[in-house]
Amino acid sequence: MNQHHLIKTGCKINLGLNVVERRTDGYHNLQTIFYPVPLFDELTIRESEDEDVLIWGGNPLEGDVQDNLVLRAVRLLRQEGFSVPPLNIDLKKVIPSGAGLGGGSSDAACMVTTLARLYDLPLSEEQMELLVGKLGADCPFFINPRPLYAEGIGDVFTPISLNLSGWYLMLVKPEVYVSTREAYAGVHPHMPAYSLLETIKLPVGQWVGRMVNDFEESIFSNHPLLAEIKQELYRQGAAYASMSGSGSTIFGLFRSRPNCEQVFADHFTFVCQL
């Protein structure tokens, strides 16, 4: 592989997120629905002379490069005994970081699927999911992104027949950072009042009050701006709005295209038709 290969890596939103119990290993069991979103990072890869090089937005990545998920994915393949040459990797980030959208996880998973294809690595979809699961709980989703019901720590998948085609999605990501530690510190595990699998059978407008993100209560208390964004999305006509993951992206689902980017001019926004 001497030529460049361009990969587009998408992201996801969480439709509902229920933290149902604390596990004996310190993690939490969840119930959520992953839904793929066509907002993409771009990875350009080509073979390198002698070592892996990761370029981030035109600049060599600063900090601990070796801890980046993209390079960890490459090393993981080698550790499993697969022959992968040194690579030059150019990462153009479009998906906001720390957003609850899984951008970093997507980049890592797509590196694995791409390298498996380019170098004919004998890996099944299931094997790749198990492999990237070592990098993060939501990485396996991005091996074959499609609507999924997730349990366990967010890594036990059940395909679902949920089709939001025709709906418009708006993402709003302010400059608010919510750490995973902060998110879990304020949550009280419990079984949800309404089953997600039952709720998604209802019209989207009836999800309000039934489909909830358990992280919202404490995170909104600590970061009122997020609650304000959610309420503004409803004022702008969203049929349903919620925080994705542990934040800090708030999304809204609309029947027609929302034209309210100027309302959120201080924040990152993205609008698409699903």
N, C-alpha and C positions, 0 to 999 in steps of 0.2 A: 504494500500500500504506500505508494510514493505521492499520490495526489491528495488534495484536501478533501475531507468529508465533512459536510455541514449537517448537524443534527439540530432539530428543533425539539425542545423539551417543555412540555406543558405543565400545568399546575392543577390544583383541586380546591374545592370548597367542601366544608363539612355541613351537611344538612342535618341539623340536630347533633348534639353531643351529650350523652348521658354518662356520668361517672358513677358506676353502679356499686363498686366495692373496692376496698383496699386489699391488695394481695399480700400474702405472707412474704413475698420477695421485695416488698416496698413499692412495687408498681401498682397501678390501678387498672381494673377491668372497665372497659368502655363499651358503649354502644353508639355507633355513628353511621352515617351514610357518606361515602366519598362520591363526589360527582366531578368528572373532569371538566376543566376550563381551558379554552383556547387562547391563553396568554402564555407566550413562549420565551424562554431563554434560548440562546443559540450557542452551540458548541462546535468549533471547527477543530478537527484533529488531523494530524499528519505525523508520520514517523520522524523521530528525532535522531540526532547523531549518537548521543551517549547517555542522556538522562532525561527524566520527565520534566517538562517545563510547562507551567500553567500561567497563561497570560489572562489578566482580568481587565476587560474593557480597555485594551491597548497598553496596559501596564503590567509588569511582573507582579504577581500577588505578594503583598506584604504580610508580615506576621508569620505564623507557623504554617507554611505552605503544606507541609506534610499532613496537617490535620484537616485539610480541605476534603470534603466528601468525594469530590470528583477524583482526586488522586488516591484517596483511600479505596475507592471502587477498583481502580486499576491495580493497586497493590494486592487487593483481596483476590483478584483473579490469579495473579502470579503465585500468591500463597497457596492457592488451591491446586497449583501445579500446571496452570495453563500458560502457554508461551505467548507473551504479549511484549512487543519491542518497546524501547523508550519512545515516548510520545511528546509532541508539542501540542498543547491544548489551549485554544483561545476561547475564553468564556465571556460571552456578552450577556450580562445580567439585565433582564427586563422585569422579571418577577421580583417584587420587593422582598428583601430578606426580613426575617422575623415577623412574618405577616400572617402565619397560619395557613399558608397556601401550599406549602411543601415544595418550594422551588429547589432548594438544595437537594432534597431527597430525589426529586425528579431528575436533576442533572446526573446524580450518581447512578440511578437505575438505568437511565438512557445510555450512559457510558458502557454499562455491562451488556445491554442488549445489542448495542452497535458493535462493540468489539467481538461479541460472540458471533455476530453475522459476518463481520469482515475477516475474521481469522478462523472461521468454521469451527468454533469451539463446541464440543458436544454437550450442550447444556439445554435441557428442556425448560419450558416456561416455569414449571414448578421448581426446578432446581435453581433457576435464577432468582425466583422469589425468596427461597430459603437463604440463598447467598446474600442478597442485598438486605435481608432482614437483620443481618449482623451490623449493618450501618445505621439503621434507624427503623422504628416501627412502621412508618408510613412509606418507606422505600418500596416494599413489595407491590404496593398499589400501582406504581408507575411502570412496572414490567409490561402490563397490558391494561392501560387505564380504561375503565368503563364503570358505570354505576355499580357500586358494591355496598353491601351492608357489612360493617366491620365490628367484630367483637374482640375479646381478649384485651391485649394492650393496643388494639387497633390493627392487629395483624392476622386475624382469623376472618376470612372473607366468604361471603355468600353473594353470588350474582343476583341482581334484582332487575325487574322490568320497570324501570323508571325512565320516562322519556320527557325531557323538558324542551324538546325541539320547538322553536318558535317563540319561546320566552326570551326576554332580554335580561341580561345580568349586568348589574353595575357593582364594581368593587371600589371601595373607598378605603385607602390606607393612610392614616395620619402618621406624623412623626412621633409615635408613641411606641415604646418598647415594653413588652410584657414577657418576663422570663418564665420558663416552664415551672421553676420553683415557686414563683409568685402565684401562678395560675393554680397550682395544686394546693398551695398553702391555704387558700380561701374556700376550697370546695368541700362539701360534705356528701360523701358517697351515699346514694340511695337509688332504689329502683324507680324508673320514671312512672308518672301517672298514666302516660299513654305510650303504647308501643310505636316505635318508629316505623316498623313494617306495616302497621295498620294505618298510621297517619299518612304515609305517602300514597295510599290508595285514595285519599280525599283530594278534592280540588285544592290547588296551592293556597288560595285565599283562606281555606279552613285550617291551614297549618298553624296559623297564629294562635298562641296559647296552648297548643298541643305539642308542637315541635320546639324544643328548647335547647339551648346550649348552657349546660350547668356552670360553665366558667363565667358566664356573663354577670351574675349577681355581684360577686366580689370584685371582679375586674372593673366593672362599670363604676363601682363605689370608689375604687382607687383612681380610675381614669374617667371622669365624667364626660370628657369629650367623646368617648366611644358611644356612650348612651345617647348623646346629642346627635351624633351622626346617624345612629339607627332610627331615631325618631324623625329626623329630617328626611330620610329615605321613605318613610311611611307618608310624610307630608307631601313628598313629591310623587306619590302614587304607587309605591311598591305594594304588591299583594302580600309579600312576605319579606322580612329582613332579619338578619341575624349576624352574629360574629362567627368567623370561621376559625375552627380549632381553638387554640388558646390566645388568638388575636395576633396582631391588632387590626386585621382587615374586617370591615363590616360590608356585607353584601346585601343587595336587594334584587328581587325578582319582579319584573314588570311585564305587563301584557303588550305594551307598546314601547318604543324606544324612549328612554328618559333623556330629556335635554336639560340636565341640571348640573353639568360639569362645572359651570361657573359658580354654583352654590358651594362646591367643594374645591374651589380654586387653590386653597392652601395645602391640599393633600394630593397624593397620588390617586388617580382615578383610571378606571378601564371600563368600557362598555362594549358588550358584544351580544349577538344573537346566538343562542345555544342551538 
